[in-house]
Amino acid sequence: MESAYCVATPDGVILAVRVIPRARKHEIAGTREGALLVRLAAPPVEGAANDALIELLADRLGVPRRAVRIVSGWRSRQKRVAVTGVTTDQVLALL
């Protein structure tokens, strides 16, 4: 089963993510415009928000940090994130 923000790949999934930095806390806040909405307390400075995003997704999905990488949008609020070792069903159940 696929959703608007989660697409299967041969080795895992690609997530469409919309990041809101400098929030009160790290949280996954549903979806917005076909992307997973993630609020991060970290500022978008020197990759801090990107690191926080990777850590949050790895923790929620139960995978090591090395299994989560930002494919595109490193300096944007709109990102594509690859997660290896999970299926779309697992992602939808855990997020």
C-alpha positions as CSV (number, residue, x, y, z in Angstrom):
1,M,0.0,0.0,0.0
2,E,1.4,3.4,-1.0
3,S,0.4,6.9,0.1
4,A,1.0,10.3,-1.4
5,Y,4.1,10.8,0.7
6,C,5.6,7.3,0.7
7,V,6.7,5.5,-2.4
8,A,8.3,2.0,-2.5
9,T,11.7,1.5,-4.0
10,P,13.7,-1.8,-4.5
11,D,15.6,-1.4,-1.2
12,G,13.1,0.6,0.9
13,V,11.0,3.7,0.5
14,I,11.2,7.4,-0.5
15,L,9.3,9.8,1.8
16,A,8.2,13.3,0.7
17,V,8.8,15.5,3.8
18,R,7.9,19.1,4.6
19,V,10.0,20.4,7.5
20,I,9.1,23.2,9.9
21,P,12.3,24.2,11.8
22,R,12.4,26.0,15.1
23,A,9.2,24.4,16.4
24,R,8.6,23.8,20.1
25,K,9.5,20.1,19.9
26,H,10.3,17.4,17.5
27,E,7.1,15.8,16.2
28,I,5.4,14.3,13.2
29,A,2.3,16.4,12.7
30,G,0.4,14.6,9.9
31,T,0.5,15.5,6.2
32,R,0.4,18.7,4.2
33,E,0.2,19.0,0.4
34,G,1.1,15.4,-0.2
35,A,4.1,15.4,2.2
36,L,4.7,14.2,5.7
37,L,4.7,17.3,8.0
38,V,7.6,17.2,10.5
39,R,8.2,19.9,13.1
40,L,11.7,20.2,14.5
41,A,13.0,22.2,17.4
42,A,16.4,22.5,15.7
43,P,17.2,25.6,13.6
44,P,18.0,25.3,9.9
45,V,21.6,26.3,10.5
46,E,24.7,24.2,9.6
47,G,22.6,21.1,9.0
48,A,21.1,20.9,12.5
49,A,17.5,20.5,11.3
50,N,18.6,17.9,8.7
51,D,20.4,15.9,11.4
52,A,17.3,16.2,13.7
53,L,15.1,14.9,10.9
54,I,17.3,11.9,10.2
55,E,17.4,11.1,13.9
56,L,13.6,11.4,14.4
57,L,12.8,9.3,11.4
58,A,15.3,6.6,12.3
59,D,14.0,6.4,15.9
60,R,10.3,6.3,14.8
61,L,11.0,3.7,12.1
62,G,13.3,1.5,14.2
63,V,16.2,1.7,11.7
64,P,19.8,2.8,12.2
65,R,20.6,6.4,11.3
66,R,22.7,5.2,8.3
67,A,19.5,3.7,6.8
68,V,18.0,7.3,6.5
69,R,19.4,9.8,4.0
70,I,18.2,13.0,2.4
71,V,18.0,12.5,-1.3
72,S,17.0,16.0,-2.3
73,G,16.1,19.3,-0.7
74,W,19.1,19.5,1.7
75,R,18.6,23.3,2.0
76,S,14.8,23.3,1.4
77,R,11.8,22.7,3.6
78,Q,10.6,20.3,1.0
79,K,12.7,17.1,1.1
80,R,12.9,13.6,-0.3
81,V,14.2,11.2,2.2
82,A,15.2,7.6,1.4
83,V,14.8,4.9,4.1
84,T,16.3,1.5,3.4
85,G,15.2,-1.7,5.1
86,V,11.5,-0.8,5.5
87,T,8.3,-1.3,3.5
88,T,5.6,1.2,2.8
89,D,3.2,-0.8,5.1
90,Q,5.7,-0.5,8.0
91,V,6.2,3.2,7.4
92,L,2.5,3.9,7.3
93,A,1.9,1.9,10.5
94,L,4.8,3.6,12.4
95,L,4.3,7.1,11.3
